[in-house]
């Protein structure tokens, strides 16, 4: 009837108004996977107009870039299933920007035509996040390689370590690590410039161990010192690896990761 048609039209119009306020691209597909509507963001992002998309199969848009096995599977599950399909990661080409990575979600809509449900597609651009993750993975790989090299050198004999001290300092400086040498006999800790910067300390030649202990976040102090003294046990391996917080002179909190190796002379304690 005309009342039903008018109601459907009003529902679609209201939905379109809502769509146009959303920044992420949105699409409404019919049960036959033809485009019934799209948000303004969709048209602007993919540089399409309604005349090019209305009643066109989603698989025919933008030189058929949507026509992939992965995307077909998503829509098939959205049509047949009762639950929402979320966060399918796909790559689509955006004009003049090249490829972008999107998270696509799909769900049935029964608002306008209960007997012939539509499908709502929502796309979220995660290209920047993917780029950052890739950069972090590359940085972590470089960091792991550097860490392995440092650990290998720490395991070498003390005399060999002294000969390569300058190289080691350069490697640590490049990697952004801080270097410290704790002389337990005199209770002095010698810092590299990077270590002083990390701890927010003044440029002194050495510190007492208590100076460092005072910088440890109060709730972490007992745990950290326990690990330090455990490393001094000649019966153990002498190694230490721990993450904890420190309190900078300005009151800010900073997380640090410590890796250390104790060396024993073989006499006394």
C-alpha positions as CSV (number, residue, x, y, z in Angstrom):
1,X,0.0,0.0,0.0
2,X,1.0,3.6,-0.3
3,X,1.2,3.9,3.5
4,X,3.7,1.1,3.6
5,X,5.8,2.5,0.8
6,X,5.8,5.9,2.5
7,X,6.9,4.3,5.8
8,X,9.7,2.5,4.0
9,X,10.8,5.7,2.3
10,X,10.7,7.7,5.5
11,X,12.8,5.0,7.3
12,X,15.4,5.0,4.5
13,X,15.5,8.8,4.5
14,X,16.0,8.9,8.2
15,X,18.8,6.3,8.0
16,X,20.5,8.2,5.2
17,X,20.5,11.3,7.4
18,X,22.1,9.4,10.2
19,X,24.7,7.9,7.8
20,X,25.8,11.2,6.5
21,X,26.8,12.3,10.1
22,X,29.2,9.4,10.4
23,X,32.8,10.0,9.4
24,X,33.5,6.3,8.5
25,X,32.3,5.0,5.1
26,X,29.0,3.1,5.3
27,X,27.1,1.0,2.8
28,X,23.6,-0.6,2.6
29,X,23.4,-3.6,0.4
30,X,20.2,-5.5,-0.6
31,X,19.9,-9.2,-0.2
32,X,21.1,-9.5,-3.8
33,X,24.3,-7.5,-2.8
34,X,23.4,-4.4,-4.9
35,X,24.0,-1.0,-3.4
36,X,20.9,0.5,-1.9
37,X,22.5,3.5,-0.2
38,X,25.8,4.8,1.1
39,X,27.1,7.6,3.4
40,X,28.5,10.8,2.2
41,X,31.9,9.7,3.6
42,X,31.8,6.6,1.3
43,X,31.2,8.6,-1.8
44,X,33.9,11.1,-0.9
45,X,36.5,8.5,0.1
46,X,36.2,6.4,-3.0
47,X,35.3,9.3,-5.3
48,X,32.0,7.8,-6.5
49,X,28.6,9.3,-6.9
50,X,25.1,7.7,-6.3
51,X,24.4,7.3,-10.0
52,X,27.5,5.1,-10.3
53,X,26.6,2.9,-7.3
54,X,22.8,2.7,-6.9
55,X,21.5,-0.7,-7.7
56,X,25.0,-1.8,-8.8
57,X,26.5,-5.0,-7.5
58,X,29.1,-4.3,-4.8
59,X,31.4,-6.6,-6.8
60,X,31.3,-4.3,-9.8
61,X,32.4,-1.1,-8.0
62,X,35.8,0.5,-8.4
63,X,37.1,-1.8,-11.1
64,X,35.8,-4.9,-9.1
65,X,38.3,-4.4,-6.3
66,X,35.6,-5.6,-3.8
67,X,35.3,-8.9,-5.7
68,X,37.6,-11.0,-3.6
69,X,37.1,-14.5,-2.0
70,X,37.6,-13.1,1.5
71,X,35.0,-10.4,1.0
72,X,32.5,-12.8,-0.7
73,X,32.8,-15.0,2.3
74,X,32.1,-12.1,4.6
75,X,28.9,-11.1,2.8
76,X,27.7,-14.7,2.5
77,X,28.1,-15.2,6.3
78,X,26.3,-11.8,6.9
79,X,23.4,-12.9,4.7
80,X,23.0,-16.4,6.2
81,X,24.0,-15.8,9.7
82,X,22.2,-14.2,12.6
83,X,25.3,-12.6,14.2
84,X,27.3,-9.5,13.2
85,X,30.5,-10.1,11.3
86,X,33.2,-7.8,12.8
87,X,36.6,-6.6,11.9
88,X,37.5,-8.3,8.7
89,X,40.8,-6.7,7.5
90,X,40.9,-5.9,3.8
91,X,42.9,-3.7,1.5
92,X,41.1,-1.4,-0.9
93,X,42.5,1.3,-3.2
94,X,41.5,4.8,-2.6
95,X,41.8,7.2,-5.6
96,X,45.0,9.4,-5.5
97,X,46.0,7.8,-2.2
98,X,46.8,4.3,-3.3
99,X,46.1,1.3,-1.0
100,X,44.6,1.6,2.4
101,X,43.8,-1.1,5.0
102,X,40.2,-1.2,6.4
103,X,38.4,-3.1,9.1
104,X,35.0,-4.1,7.7
105,X,32.0,-5.1,9.7
106,X,28.6,-6.4,8.4
107,X,25.2,-7.1,9.9
108,X,21.6,-7.6,8.8
109,X,19.1,-4.7,8.9
110,X,15.4,-5.5,9.1
111,X,14.3,-1.9,9.5
112,X,12.9,-1.0,6.1
113,X,12.0,-4.4,4.6
114,X,11.6,-7.1,7.2
115,X,11.0,-9.8,4.6
116,X,14.0,-8.9,2.6
117,X,16.7,-7.7,5.0
118,X,19.5,-5.4,3.9
119,X,23.1,-5.6,5.0
120,X,24.9,-2.7,6.6
121,X,28.7,-2.5,5.9
122,X,30.9,-0.3,8.0
123,X,34.5,0.5,7.1
124,X,37.2,1.8,9.4
125,X,40.5,3.1,8.1
126,X,43.3,1.5,10.1
127,X,46.1,2.3,7.6
128,X,48.0,4.5,10.0
129,X,47.8,2.0,12.8
130,X,49.1,-0.8,10.5
131,X,52.0,1.5,9.4
132,X,52.9,2.2,13.0
133,X,52.7,-1.5,13.9
134,X,55.0,-2.3,11.0
135,X,57.4,0.4,12.1
136,X,57.4,-0.9,15.7
137,X,58.0,-4.5,14.5
138,X,61.0,-3.3,12.5
139,X,62.3,-1.3,15.5
140,X,61.8,-4.3,17.8
141,X,63.7,-6.6,15.4
142,X,66.6,-4.1,15.3
143,X,66.4,-3.8,19.1
144,X,66.4,-7.6,19.6
145,X,69.4,-7.9,17.3
146,X,71.3,-5.3,19.2
147,X,70.3,-6.8,22.6
148,X,71.6,-10.2,21.4
149,X,74.9,-8.7,20.4
150,X,75.2,-7.0,23.8
151,X,74.4,-10.2,25.7
152,X,76.9,-12.1,23.7
153,X,79.6,-9.6,24.6
154,X,78.7,-9.6,28.3
155,X,79.1,-13.4,28.3
156,X,82.7,-13.1,27.0
157,X,85.7,-12.9,29.3
158,X,86.3,-9.7,31.2
159,X,89.5,-8.9,29.4
160,X,87.8,-9.2,26.0
161,X,85.0,-7.0,27.2
162,X,87.5,-4.3,28.2
163,X,89.1,-4.3,24.8
164,X,85.7,-3.8,23.1
165,X,84.4,-1.3,25.7
166,X,84.4,1.7,23.3
167,X,82.5,-0.3,20.6
168,X,80.0,-1.4,23.3
169,X,79.4,2.2,24.4
170,X,78.8,3.3,20.8
171,X,76.3,0.4,20.3
172,X,74.5,1.3,23.5
173,X,74.4,5.0,22.5
174,X,72.9,4.1,19.1
175,X,70.3,1.8,20.7
176,X,69.3,4.4,23.3
177,X,70.3,2.1,26.2
178,X,71.7,3.2,29.5
179,X,74.8,1.5,30.8
180,X,75.7,1.1,34.5
181,X,78.5,-0.6,36.4
182,X,77.9,-1.3,40.1
183,X,81.0,-1.7,42.3
184,X,79.6,-3.6,45.2
185,X,82.8,-3.3,47.3
186,X,82.7,0.5,47.3
187,X,78.9,0.7,46.9
188,X,79.4,3.0,43.9
189,X,77.4,2.9,40.6
190,X,79.0,4.3,37.5
191,X,76.5,5.6,34.9
192,X,76.8,6.2,31.2
193,X,75.3,9.5,29.9
194,X,72.3,7.6,28.5
195,X,71.6,6.1,31.9
196,X,71.8,9.5,33.6
197,X,69.3,10.8,31.1
198,X,66.9,7.9,31.7
199,X,67.1,8.5,35.4
200,X,66.9,12.2,35.1
201,X,70.2,12.6,37.1
202,X,72.8,15.3,37.2
203,X,76.0,14.6,35.4
204,X,78.2,13.1,38.1
205,X,81.0,10.5,37.7
206,X,79.3,8.0,40.1
207,X,76.5,7.6,42.5
208,X,76.0,5.6,45.6
209,X,73.8,2.6,45.2
210,X,71.3,4.1,47.6
211,X,70.9,7.1,45.2
212,X,69.6,4.6,42.6
213,X,67.4,2.8,45.2
214,X,65.8,6.0,46.2
215,X,64.7,6.6,42.6
216,X,62.8,3.3,42.4
217,X,59.0,3.7,42.7
218,X,58.1,2.9,46.4
219,X,55.8,0.0,45.5
220,X,58.4,-1.6,43.3
221,X,61.5,-1.0,45.5
222,X,61.4,-4.2,47.5
223,X,60.9,-6.4,44.4
224,X,63.7,-4.7,42.5
225,X,66.2,-4.8,45.4
226,X,65.4,-8.5,46.0
227,X,66.3,-9.2,42.4
228,X,69.5,-7.2,42.6
229,X,70.7,-9.1,45.7
230,X,69.7,-12.4,44.2
231,X,72.1,-11.6,41.3
232,X,74.9,-11.3,43.8
233,X,74.5,-14.9,45.0
234,X,77.6,-16.8,43.8
235,X,75.5,-19.9,43.6
236,X,73.3,-18.4,41.0
237,X,73.8,-17.4,37.4
238,X,74.4,-13.7,38.3
239,X,71.9,-12.5,35.7
240,X,69.0,-10.1,36.3
241,X,66.1,-9.0,34.1
242,X,63.3,-6.9,35.5
243,X,61.0,-4.1,34.6
244,X,59.9,-1.4,37.1
245,X,59.1,2.2,37.7
246,X,61.3,5.1,38.7
247,X,60.5,8.5,40.0
248,X,62.2,11.4,38.2
249,X,63.3,14.5,40.1
250,X,60.3,16.4,38.7
251,X,58.0,13.8,40.1
252,X,57.1,12.1,36.8
253,X,56.9,8.3,36.7
254,X,58.9,6.3,34.1
255,X,59.0,2.6,33.3
256,X,62.4,1.1,32.7
257,X,63.7,-2.3,31.8
258,X,66.9,-3.6,33.4
259,X,69.1,-6.4,32.2
260,X,72.3,-7.0,34.2
261,X,75.0,-9.6,34.7
262,X,77.1,-10.0,37.8
263,X,80.7,-11.2,37.5
264,X,82.5,-13.0,40.4
265,X,86.2,-13.1,41.2
266,X,86.0,-16.5,42.7
267,X,87.1,-15.5,46.2
268,X,85.1,-14.7,49.3
269,X,81.6,-13.3,48.8
